[in-house]
């Protein structure tokens, strides 16, 4: 049996694909037409934070981000992640590994980064490519965090408070106070 090429986007806790949306509880197998984002943060090679969120909830939450934060995020990705070049280089590769082997912004190999996050968009058990999947190193995540407004950071903090029983014991290991940027 061949290894699952999408295993980087399975739950580190269970080893299985994520089953439902962290926000609304939508079971992904009951809504195969609804894409969902899997976001995972790593520190020293260990997954320390992960979740899956359906596209509807993700879009709803990102609409709450300040206009300035949304513009700053868009500008960062336009300037630092050359999406057209990345697309032309990787669009023929329909396995996640080449897309996530290095930071999409600075190209630091993920195996050399002390911390990094992975993000992947899935539809059922299929990966949706371009611009995801992607990897961002901790340094680039910190740079992105510095661009976000206090209100946008507060929205993320509220999301964590609502959906997690308490911060994971090693959440403080995440870059910039535990606010993952792949959303």
N, C-alpha and C positions, 0 to 999 in steps of 0.2 A: 504494500500500500504506500502510495506517494505521500509525503508530508503536505499538509494543507498550506498553500502559498499565502493564505490570509491569516495564519496563526498569530502574527504580530498584532492583529486586531481582535483577537479573542481575549476574553477576560483572563487576566493573570491569576485571579483567584480560583477560577474553575477550570481553565484550559479550554473552555467551550465558547462558541460565539455568544455575544451578548443577546439576551432574550427580549428585553423590553426597554422602553424609554425611561430614563431616570426621572424625567419631569412629569409626564402624564401617564406613565405606565402602559402605553400602547405596546402590545406584544408584536414584535417585528414579524413573526411568522403569520400573524393574522392580518397584516397590512403589507403584503409583499410589494405594493406599488409605492410605498412611502420610504424615501431614502432616510438614512440616519448616519450621524457622525459618531465615530469612536475616537475618543481622545485619551491618550495615556502619557503620563509623565514619569520619567526615569531619573534616578540619581545613582551614580556608580553602578549602572547596569541593572538595578532593581526597580521594578515598577512600584511607584509609591502612590499613585493616584490614577484612577481611570473611571470613565463613564461612557455611556452611549446615550444619545439624545436624538429624537426624531427631528426631521427637517422642519416641521411645523413649529415645534417648541424652540428649536434653535433660532429660527427666523424671528419668532415673536420676541425672544430675549434680546437678539441683536438689534431689533428696532428700538429697544429701550436704551441702548447705548447713546451717548451724546452725539450730536452731529459732528462735533470736532473730533471725537474719538473714532467714529466711523471713517471720516476723511483721513485721519492720520494713519489708520490701519490700511486703508486703500492705497495711500501714497507709499507707505513702507513696502507693501507687496509689489507695487508697480516699479519702484526704484530698486529694491534690494533682491526681489525674487523675479528674475527675468522670465515671466510666465511663457512668453512666446518661444524663447530659446529652450526652456525646459520642456515645453510641449513638443517641439520639433525633435529634440533629442530622445525623449522618452515615450512618445505617443505610440510607438510600435511595440512597446514592452508591456504586456498585460499581466505582469506579476508585480507585486508591490516592492520587492527587494531593491531594484535599481532606483526607485523613486524615493526611498527612505534611507539610503546608505550614507547620505551626508546632509548637512544642514542646507535647506533650500535657499537661505539668504547669504551665508558666508562660505558655504561648501566645506566646512570642517567635517571630516569623517565622524559619523556618530560614535564609532568605537573609540574615538579619541576625546569625546566630550564628557565632562564630568556629569553634566545633566543635559537632558534633551526631552522633547515631547514629540509624539507621533500623532498624526491625525489622518483618518481615512473615512471616506464616505462610502457607505455600502447600500445596496438595494437587495434585500434578502441576503443571500450568501455571496452575491457578486459585488466586487469592488467597482466603484465608479472612478474613472481616471480623468485627471486633468481638471483642476490643478492638484487635487489630492491623488494619492496619498502624499504626505510630506512630513518632513522632519525639521524641527527648529532646535538649534542648540540653546543652552541656557543663557549664553551671552546675548544672542539675538532676541530671546524671550525678554530679557531684562531691558533691552533697548526698546522693544515694543511696549512694555509696561510703562516706560518713562513717557510714552506718547499719550497715554490714556488719561482721561479726566478723572478726578476723584469720584464723581457720580458714577461713571462706568465701572470703576473698581468696586464701588459699593454694590452695584448690581451683581457682580460676580460673588462678592462676599455673601450677599443674601442668598444666592443660588446654593452656595456651599452650606450655609447654615440650614437651609430648608431641606436639602437632599442628603445630608450626611449627618449621622448621629453626633458627631463631634469631629474635629479635625483629625485625620489620620495621625498616628503617633509621630510620623516623620514628615508631616506636611510642611513643617518649618524648613525642611531641606529643599523644598521647591524654590526655584528662583523667584525673587521679589515677593516674598510673603505669601507664596502658595497660590498665585493667580495664574493658572495655565492660560496660554494665549491662543490655543487652537480652538476657535469657536466659530 
